[in-house]
Amino acid sequence: MLPARQFPFLPDVGLLIGRVALGVLFVAHGWQKLTDTGHAGVTKMFEGIGIPLPAVSATFATWVELLGGIALIAGLLVPVAGVLLAVNMAGAFWYVHMDKGFFADKGGYEFVMILGAAALTLAFTGAGRLSLDGVLFGRGSRERESVAA
């Protein structure tokens, strides 16, 4: 017997752990952009590496990371937050890391790839029952119960 069928709450616990861990990473990076670097600093950095519309892109990256991370932790509007965070990571991949190879120690894309993939995974699976989405909208509970049956 599969553990998820024997313990039907395990997928929701797994989603909670993943959401919180990923959310904390995104909040940390958004907070860093907001408080340590500041909007002017992020804009200047984005301009220097050739990101289009650097002021708009800096605002998008900062607030999507900060608010998207908070949304993941709370489990609120996770499909929307996951897609926006994945788009943000696609931009980081394309404009910053793609030409530097795979490994992060050389500036490569392995970190943004896993962050983007994890964000999309949550966008596609939803937040699970242990989330505000689960409480407010019942997302995930009925679908998982019908699949398990």
Backbone as JSON Lines, residues from 0, in Angstrom:
{"i":0,"aa":"M","n":[0.84,-1.18,0.0],"ca":[0.0,0.0,0.0],"c":[0.89,1.25,0.0]}
{"i":1,"aa":"L","n":[0.52,2.21,-0.79],"ca":[1.29,3.44,-0.87],"c":[1.11,4.28,0.39]}
{"i":2,"aa":"P","n":[2.18,4.92,0.89],"ca":[2.06,5.73,2.1],"c":[1.01,6.84,1.98]}
{"i":3,"aa":"A","n":[0.86,7.45,0.82],"ca":[-0.11,8.53,0.67],"c":[-1.53,8.03,0.85]}
{"i":4,"aa":"R","n":[-1.8,6.78,0.47],"ca":[-3.14,6.23,0.68],"c":[-3.34,5.8,2.13]}
{"i":5,"aa":"Q","n":[-2.28,5.29,2.73],"ca":[-2.37,4.9,4.12],"c":[-2.43,6.13,5.02]}
{"i":6,"aa":"F","n":[-1.72,7.18,4.64],"ca":[-1.66,8.44,5.39],"c":[-2.03,9.57,4.43]}
{"i":7,"aa":"P","n":[-3.31,9.82,4.19],"ca":[-3.72,10.76,3.16],"c":[-3.31,12.21,3.41]}
{"i":8,"aa":"F","n":[-2.83,12.54,4.59],"ca":[-2.4,13.9,4.89],"c":[-0.97,14.16,4.44]}
{"i":9,"aa":"L","n":[-0.2,13.12,4.13],"ca":[1.22,13.3,3.79],"c":[1.45,14.21,2.58]}
{"i":10,"aa":"P","n":[0.68,14.09,1.48],"ca":[0.91,15.03,0.38],"c":[0.73,16.49,0.81]}
{"i":11,"aa":"D","n":[-0.23,16.75,1.68],"ca":[-0.45,18.11,2.16],"c":[0.69,18.59,3.05]}
{"i":12,"aa":"V","n":[1.23,17.7,3.86],"ca":[2.39,18.04,4.68],"c":[3.59,18.33,3.78]}
{"i":13,"aa":"G","n":[3.77,17.51,2.76],"ca":[4.86,17.74,1.81],"c":[4.73,19.08,1.11]}
{"i":14,"aa":"L","n":[3.52,19.41,0.67],"ca":[3.29,20.71,0.03],"c":[3.56,21.86,1.0]}
{"i":15,"aa":"L","n":[3.16,21.7,2.25],"ca":[3.41,22.73,3.26],"c":[4.91,22.95,3.45]}
{"i":16,"aa":"I","n":[5.65,21.88,3.61],"ca":[7.1,21.98,3.79],"c":[7.75,22.65,2.58]}
{"i":17,"aa":"G","n":[7.39,22.22,1.39],"ca":[7.94,22.8,0.17],"c":[7.59,24.27,0.01]}
{"i":18,"aa":"R","n":[6.32,24.61,0.28],"ca":[5.87,26.0,0.16],"c":[6.62,26.91,1.11]}
{"i":19,"aa":"V","n":[6.74,26.47,2.36],"ca":[7.41,27.31,3.36],"c":[8.88,27.49,3.02]}
{"i":20,"aa":"A","n":[9.56,26.41,2.67],"ca":[10.99,26.51,2.34],"c":[11.21,27.43,1.13]}
{"i":21,"aa":"L","n":[10.44,27.22,0.08],"ca":[10.58,28.05,-1.12],"c":[10.18,29.49,-0.82]}
{"i":22,"aa":"G","n":[9.1,29.65,-0.07],"ca":[8.66,30.99,0.28],"c":[9.7,31.77,1.06]}
{"i":23,"aa":"V","n":[10.35,31.12,2.01],"ca":[11.39,31.78,2.8],"c":[12.54,32.24,1.89]}
{"i":24,"aa":"L","n":[12.94,31.4,0.94],"ca":[14.0,31.81,0.01],"c":[13.6,33.04,-0.8]}
{"i":25,"aa":"F","n":[12.39,33.04,-1.32],"ca":[11.95,34.18,-2.12],"c":[11.78,35.43,-1.26]}
{"i":26,"aa":"V","n":[11.23,35.29,-0.06],"ca":[11.1,36.46,0.82],"c":[12.47,37.05,1.13]}
{"i":27,"aa":"A","n":[13.44,36.2,1.41],"ca":[14.79,36.68,1.72],"c":[15.38,37.48,0.56]}
{"i":28,"aa":"H","n":[15.2,36.98,-0.66],"ca":[15.75,37.7,-1.82],"c":[14.98,38.98,-2.11]}
{"i":29,"aa":"G","n":[13.67,38.95,-1.96],"ca":[12.89,40.17,-2.15],"c":[13.2,41.21,-1.1]}
{"i":30,"aa":"W","n":[13.32,40.76,0.15],"ca":[13.64,41.66,1.26],"c":[15.02,42.29,1.05]}
{"i":31,"aa":"Q","n":[15.96,41.49,0.59],"ca":[17.31,41.99,0.31],"c":[17.27,43.08,-0.76]}
{"i":32,"aa":"K","n":[16.5,42.84,-1.81],"ca":[16.38,43.85,-2.86],"c":[15.73,45.12,-2.32]}
{"i":33,"aa":"L","n":[14.72,44.97,-1.48],"ca":[13.97,46.11,-0.96],"c":[14.78,46.92,0.05]}
{"i":34,"aa":"T","n":[15.45,46.25,0.98],"ca":[16.08,46.96,2.09],"c":[17.59,47.15,1.95]}
{"i":35,"aa":"D","n":[18.29,46.14,1.48],"ca":[19.75,46.25,1.4],"c":[20.19,47.01,0.14]}
{"i":36,"aa":"T","n":[19.69,46.58,-0.99],"ca":[20.1,47.17,-2.27],"c":[19.26,48.4,-2.58]}
{"i":37,"aa":"G","n":[17.98,48.34,-2.31],"ca":[17.08,49.45,-2.6],"c":[16.68,49.48,-4.07]}
{"i":38,"aa":"H","n":[15.57,50.15,-4.33],"ca":[15.05,50.19,-5.7],"c":[16.06,50.79,-6.67]}
{"i":39,"aa":"A","n":[16.71,51.89,-6.27],"ca":[17.69,52.53,-7.16],"c":[18.86,51.59,-7.45]}
{"i":40,"aa":"G","n":[19.3,50.87,-6.44],"ca":[20.42,49.94,-6.62],"c":[20.06,48.77,-7.51]}
{"i":41,"aa":"V","n":[18.87,48.2,-7.31],"ca":[18.43,47.08,-8.15],"c":[18.25,47.57,-9.59]}
{"i":42,"aa":"T","n":[17.65,48.75,-9.75],"ca":[17.47,49.32,-11.09],"c":[18.82,49.51,-11.78]}
{"i":43,"aa":"K","n":[19.78,50.06,-11.07],"ca":[21.12,50.27,-11.65],"c":[21.77,48.95,-12.03]}
{"i":44,"aa":"M","n":[21.63,47.95,-11.16],"ca":[22.18,46.62,-11.45],"c":[21.52,46.03,-12.69]}
{"i":45,"aa":"F","n":[20.19,46.11,-12.76],"ca":[19.46,45.56,-13.9],"c":[19.83,46.3,-15.18]}
{"i":46,"aa":"E","n":[20.01,47.6,-15.1],"ca":[20.42,48.39,-16.26],"c":[21.8,47.95,-16.73]}
{"i":47,"aa":"G","n":[22.71,47.71,-15.79],"ca":[24.07,47.31,-16.11],"c":[24.16,45.95,-16.79]}
{"i":48,"aa":"I","n":[23.22,45.06,-16.53],"ca":[23.27,43.75,-17.17],"c":[22.32,43.63,-18.36]}
{"i":49,"aa":"G","n":[21.71,44.76,-18.72],"ca":[20.92,44.79,-19.95],"c":[19.49,44.29,-19.83]}
{"i":50,"aa":"I","n":[18.92,44.31,-18.64],"ca":[17.53,43.9,-18.49],"c":[16.64,45.03,-19.0]}
{"i":51,"aa":"P","n":[15.7,44.72,-19.89],"ca":[14.83,45.77,-20.43],"c":[13.98,46.42,-19.33]}
{"i":52,"aa":"L","n":[13.65,47.69,-19.54],"ca":[12.85,48.45,-18.58],"c":[13.35,48.21,-17.15]}
{"i":53,"aa":"P","n":[14.59,48.6,-16.86],"ca":[15.19,48.21,-15.58],"c":[14.41,48.66,-14.34]}
{"i":54,"aa":"A","n":[13.81,49.84,-14.37],"ca":[13.06,50.3,-13.2],"c":[11.8,49.45,-13.0]}
{"i":55,"aa":"V","n":[11.1,49.15,-14.08],"ca":[9.9,48.32,-14.0],"c":[10.29,46.9,-13.6]}
{"i":56,"aa":"S","n":[11.35,46.39,-14.21],"ca":[11.81,45.03,-13.9],"c":[12.27,44.91,-12.46]}
{"i":57,"aa":"A","n":[12.93,45.95,-11.94],"ca":[13.38,45.94,-10.55],"c":[12.18,45.91,-9.6]}
{"i":58,"aa":"T","n":[11.17,46.69,-9.91],"ca":[9.96,46.7,-9.09],"c":[9.29,45.33,-9.14]}
{"i":59,"aa":"F","n":[9.15,44.78,-10.35],"ca":[8.53,43.47,-10.51],"c":[9.28,42.41,-9.72]}
{"i":60,"aa":"A","n":[10.59,42.33,-9.91],"ca":[11.39,41.29,-9.25],"c":[11.32,41.42,-7.73]}
{"i":61,"aa":"T","n":[11.47,42.63,-7.22],"ca":[11.46,42.85,-5.77],"c":[10.13,42.42,-5.16]}
{"i":62,"aa":"W","n":[9.03,42.93,-5.72],"ca":[7.72,42.69,-5.11],"c":[7.19,41.3,-5.39]}
{"i":63,"aa":"V","n":[7.5,40.73,-6.54],"ca":[7.07,39.35,-6.8],"c":[7.8,38.4,-5.86]}
{"i":64,"aa":"E","n":[9.08,38.62,-5.65],"ca":[9.81,37.75,-4.74],"c":[9.32,37.92,-3.3]}
{"i":65,"aa":"L","n":[9.12,39.16,-2.86],"ca":[8.7,39.4,-1.49],"c":[7.25,38.94,-1.25]}
{"i":66,"aa":"L","n":[6.32,39.45,-2.04],"ca":[4.92,39.11,-1.83],"c":[4.6,37.69,-2.29]}
{"i":67,"aa":"G","n":[5.25,37.24,-3.36],"ca":[5.06,35.86,-3.81],"c":[5.56,34.87,-2.79]}
{"i":68,"aa":"G","n":[6.69,35.18,-2.16],"ca":[7.2,34.32,-1.1],"c":[6.27,34.26,0.1]}
{"i":69,"aa":"I","n":[5.72,35.41,0.48],"ca":[4.75,35.45,1.57],"c":[3.51,34.64,1.2]}
{"i":70,"aa":"A","n":[3.07,34.77,-0.05],"ca":[1.9,34.0,-0.51],"c":[2.16,32.51,-0.44]}
{"i":71,"aa":"L","n":[3.36,32.08,-0.81],"ca":[3.68,30.65,-0.72],"c":[3.66,30.18,0.73]}
{"i":72,"aa":"I","n":[4.26,30.94,1.62],"ca":[4.29,30.56,3.03],"c":[2.87,30.43,3.58]}
{"i":73,"aa":"A","n":[2.03,31.4,3.27],"ca":[0.65,31.38,3.76],"c":[-0.21,30.39,2.99]}
{"i":74,"aa":"G","n":[0.21,30.05,1.79],"ca":[-0.61,29.19,0.95],"c":[-1.8,29.94,0.37]}
{"i":75,"aa":"L","n":[-1.58,31.2,0.01],"ca":[-2.65,32.04,-0.52],"c":[-2.38,32.37,-1.98]}
{"i":76,"aa":"L","n":[-3.34,32.05,-2.84],"ca":[-3.23,32.3,-4.29],"c":[-1.94,31.69,-4.86]}
{"i":77,"aa":"V","n":[-1.65,30.5,-4.42],"ca":[-0.41,29.82,-4.79],"c":[-0.26,29.6,-6.3]}
{"i":78,"aa":"P","n":[-1.31,29.25,-7.05],"ca":[-1.11,29.13,-8.5],"c":[-0.64,30.43,-9.15]}
{"i":79,"aa":"V","n":[-1.21,31.55,-8.74],"ca":[-0.8,32.85,-9.29],"c":[0.62,33.19,-8.86]}
{"i":80,"aa":"A","n":[0.89,33.06,-7.56],"ca":[2.23,33.36,-7.05],"c":[3.28,32.47,-7.71]}
{"i":81,"aa":"G","n":[2.97,31.18,-7.86],"ca":[3.92,30.26,-8.47],"c":[4.26,30.63,-9.91]}
{"i":82,"aa":"V","n":[3.27,31.01,-10.68],"ca":[3.53,31.41,-12.08],"c":[4.35,32.69,-12.12]}
{"i":83,"aa":"L","n":[3.99,33.68,-11.31],"ca":[4.75,34.94,-11.31],"c":[6.19,34.73,-10.87]}
{"i":84,"aa":"L","n":[6.39,33.9,-9.87],"ca":[7.75,33.61,-9.42],"c":[8.54,32.86,-10.49]}
{"i":85,"aa":"A","n":[7.89,31.94,-11.2],"ca":[8.56,31.22,-12.28],"c":[8.92,32.16,-13.42]}
{"i":86,"aa":"V","n":[8.05,33.1,-13.74],"ca":[8.36,34.11,-14.77],"c":[9.57,34.93,-14.34]}
{"i":87,"aa":"N","n":[9.6,35.31,-13.07],"ca":[10.73,36.06,-12.54],"c":[12.03,35.25,-12.69]}
{"i":88,"aa":"M","n":[11.97,33.96,-12.37],"ca":[13.16,33.12,-12.48],"c":[13.55,32.89,-13.95]}
{"i":89,"aa":"A","n":[12.56,32.85,-14.84],"ca":[12.88,32.74,-16.26],"c":[13.66,33.97,-16.72]}
{"i":90,"aa":"G","n":[13.27,35.14,-16.24],"ca":[14.02,36.36,-16.55],"c":[15.43,36.31,-15.99]}
{"i":91,"aa":"A","n":[15.58,35.83,-14.76],"ca":[16.91,35.71,-14.17],"c":[17.76,34.73,-14.97]}
{"i":92,"aa":"F","n":[17.14,33.63,-15.39],"ca":[17.85,32.66,-16.23],"c":[18.31,33.33,-17.52]}
{"i":93,"aa":"W","n":[17.4,33.96,-18.23],"ca":[17.66,34.5,-19.56],"c":[18.67,35.63,-19.54]}
{"i":94,"aa":"Y","n":[18.5,36.57,-18.64],"ca":[19.32,37.78,-18.66],"c":[20.58,37.71,-17.81]}
{"i":95,"aa":"V","n":[20.64,36.78,-16.85],"ca":[21.77,36.79,-15.94],"c":[22.59,35.51,-15.98]}
{"i":96,"aa":"H","n":[21.96,34.35,-15.97],"ca":[22.68,33.11,-15.7],"c":[22.9,32.18,-16.89]}
{"i":97,"aa":"M","n":[22.14,32.32,-17.95],"ca":[22.16,31.35,-19.04],"c":[23.55,31.15,-19.65]}
{"i":98,"aa":"D","n":[24.26,32.22,-19.83],"ca":[25.56,32.13,-20.51],"c":[26.71,31.76,-19.57]}
{"i":99,"aa":"K","n":[26.41,31.5,-18.32],"ca":[27.47,31.21,-17.35],"c":[27.56,29.75,-16.99]}
{"i":100,"aa":"G","n":[26.87,28.9,-17.73],"ca":[26.93,27.48,-17.46],"c":[25.91,27.05,-16.42]}
{"i":101,"aa":"F","n":[26.03,25.83,-15.99],"ca":[25.05,25.23,-15.1],"c":[25.26,25.57,-13.63]}
{"i":102,"aa":"F","n":[26.49,25.46,-13.15],"ca":[26.76,25.51,-11.71],"c":[26.72,26.92,-11.16]}
{"i":103,"aa":"A","n":[26.05,27.06,-10.0],"ca":[25.85,28.36,-9.38],"c":[27.15,29.0,-8.91]}
{"i":104,"aa":"D","n":[28.15,28.19,-8.55],"ca":[29.41,28.78,-8.07],"c":[30.13,29.57,-9.15]}
{"i":105,"aa":"K","n":[29.73,29.36,-10.39],"ca":[30.31,30.13,-11.5],"c":[29.27,31.1,-12.07]}
{"i":106,"aa":"G","n":[28.21,31.34,-11.32],"ca":[27.16,32.25,-11.79],"c":[26.12,31.59,-12.67]}
{"i":107,"aa":"G","n":[26.15,30.26,-12.73],"ca":[25.26,29.51,-13.61],"c":[23.82,29.46,-13.12]}
{"i":108,"aa":"Y","n":[23.02,28.71,-13.83],"ca":[21.56,28.76,-13.67],"c":[20.96,27.67,-12.79]}
{"i":109,"aa":"E","n":[21.75,26.83,-12.13],"ca":[21.16,25.73,-11.38],"c":[20.2,26.22,-10.28]}
{"i":110,"aa":"F","n":[20.52,27.29,-9.59],"ca":[19.67,27.78,-8.5],"c":[18.36,28.35,-9.04]}
{"i":111,"aa":"V","n":[18.44,29.21,-10.06],"ca":[17.2,29.79,-10.6],"c":[16.37,28.72,-11.3]}
{"i":112,"aa":"M","n":[17.0,27.69,-11.84],"ca":[16.26,26.62,-12.48],"c":[15.42,25.86,-11.45]}
{"i":113,"aa":"I","n":[16.01,25.52,-10.32],"ca":[15.26,24.76,-9.31],"c":[14.2,25.64,-8.65]}
{"i":114,"aa":"L","n":[14.5,26.92,-8.44],"ca":[13.5,27.82,-7.87],"c":[12.31,27.97,-8.81]}
{"i":115,"aa":"G","n":[12.58,28.16,-10.09],"ca":[11.5,28.3,-11.07],"c":[10.69,27.02,-11.2]}
{"i":116,"aa":"A","n":[11.37,25.88,-11.24],"ca":[10.67,24.6,-11.36],"c":[9.82,24.32,-10.13]}
{"i":117,"aa":"A","n":[10.34,24.61,-8.95],"ca":[9.57,24.4,-7.73],"c":[8.35,25.32,-7.68]}
{"i":118,"aa":"A","n":[8.52,26.57,-8.12],"ca":[7.4,27.51,-8.15],"c":[6.32,27.03,-9.11]}
{"i":119,"aa":"L","n":[6.73,26.53,-10.28],"ca":[5.75,25.99,-11.23],"c":[5.09,24.73,-10.71]}
{"i":120,"aa":"T","n":[5.85,23.91,-10.02],"ca":[5.26,22.71,-9.43],"c":[4.13,23.08,-8.48]}
{"i":121,"aa":"L","n":[4.37,24.07,-7.63],"ca":[3.32,24.51,-6.72],"c":[2.17,25.18,-7.46]}
{"i":122,"aa":"A","n":[2.48,25.91,-8.52],"ca":[1.42,26.54,-9.32],"c":[0.5,25.47,-9.91]}
{"i":123,"aa":"F","n":[1.08,24.36,-10.36],"ca":[0.3,23.31,-11.01],"c":[-0.4,22.38,-10.01]}
{"i":124,"aa":"T","n":[0.2,22.15,-8.85],"ca":[-0.4,21.23,-7.88],"c":[-1.32,21.94,-6.9]}
{"i":125,"aa":"G","n":[-1.09,23.21,-6.68],"ca":[-1.84,23.94,-5.67],"c":[-1.16,23.85,-4.33]}
{"i":126,"aa":"A","n":[-1.73,24.53,-3.35],"ca":[-1.11,24.67,-2.04],"c":[-1.4,23.51,-1.1]}
{"i":127,"aa":"G","n":[-2.42,22.72,-1.39],"ca":[-2.81,21.64,-0.49],"c":[-3.79,22.12,0.57]}
{"i":128,"aa":"R","n":[-4.24,21.18,1.37],"ca":[-5.26,21.49,2.37],"c":[-4.73,22.3,3.54]}
{"i":129,"aa":"L","n":[-3.43,22.23,3.81],"ca":[-2.84,22.96,4.92],"c":[-2.38,24.34,4.45]}
{"i":130,"aa":"S","n":[-3.34,25.13,3.98],"ca":[-3.04,26.43,3.39],"c":[-4.28,27.31,3.47]}
{"i":131,"aa":"L","n":[-4.08,28.59,3.26],"ca":[-5.23,29.49,3.18],"c":[-6.07,29.16,1.95]}
{"i":132,"aa":"D","n":[-5.43,28.8,0.85],"ca":[-6.19,28.37,-0.34],"c":[-7.08,27.19,0.01]}
{"i":133,"aa":"G","n":[-6.55,26.22,0.74],"ca":[-7.32,25.04,1.12],"c":[-8.49,25.4,2.02]}
{"i":134,"aa":"V","n":[-8.27,26.32,2.94],"ca":[-9.33,26.73,3.86],"c":[-10.38,27.57,3.14]}
{"i":135,"aa":"L","n":[-9.91,28.55,2.36],"ca":[-10.84,29.49,1.72],"c":[-11.56,28.91,0.5]}
{"i":136,"aa":"F","n":[-10.83,28.12,-0.28],"ca":[-11.38,27.66,-1.55],"c":[-11.53,26.15,-1.64]}
{"i":137,"aa":"G","n":[-11.05,25.42,-0.63],"ca":[-11.13,23.97,-0.67],"c":[-10.27,23.34,-1.74]}
{"i":138,"aa":"R","n":[-9.24,24.06,-2.18],"ca":[-8.39,23.55,-3.27],"c":[-7.6,22.35,-2.82]}
{"i":139,"aa":"G","n":[-7.64,21.33,-3.63],"ca":[-6.8,20.16,-3.41],"c":[-7.47,19.04,-2.65]}
{"i":140,"aa":"S","n":[-8.35,19.35,-1.71],"ca":[-8.89,18.27,-0.88],"c":[-9.79,17.34,-1.66]}
{"i":141,"aa":"R","n":[-10.76,17.86,-2.38],"ca":[-11.68,16.99,-3.12],"c":[-10.98,16.28,-4.27]}
{"i":142,"aa":"E","n":[-10.09,16.99,-4.94],"ca":[-9.4,16.37,-6.08],"c":[-8.57,15.18,-5.61]}
{"i":143,"aa":"R","n":[-7.82,15.34,-4.49],"ca":[-6.97,14.27,-4.01],"c":[-7.8,13.1,-3.49]}
{"i":144,"aa":"E","n":[-8.91,13.41,-2.84],"ca":[-9.76,12.33,-2.32],"c":[-10.36,11.52,-3.46]}
{"i":145,"aa":"S","n":[-10.75,12.17,-4.55],"ca":[-11.33,11.43,-5.68],"c":[-10.27,10.6,-6.39]}
{"i":146,"aa":"V","n":[-9.03,11.1,-6.46],"ca":[-7.96,10.34,-7.09],"c":[-7.6,9.13,-6.23]}
{"i":147,"aa":"A","n":[-7.56,9.33,-4.89],"ca":[-7.22,8.24,-3.98],"c":[-8.27,7.12,-4.02]}
{"i":148,"aa":"A","n":[-9.51,7.5,-4.25],"ca":[-10.58,6.5,-4.29],"c":[-10.49,5.73,-5.57]}
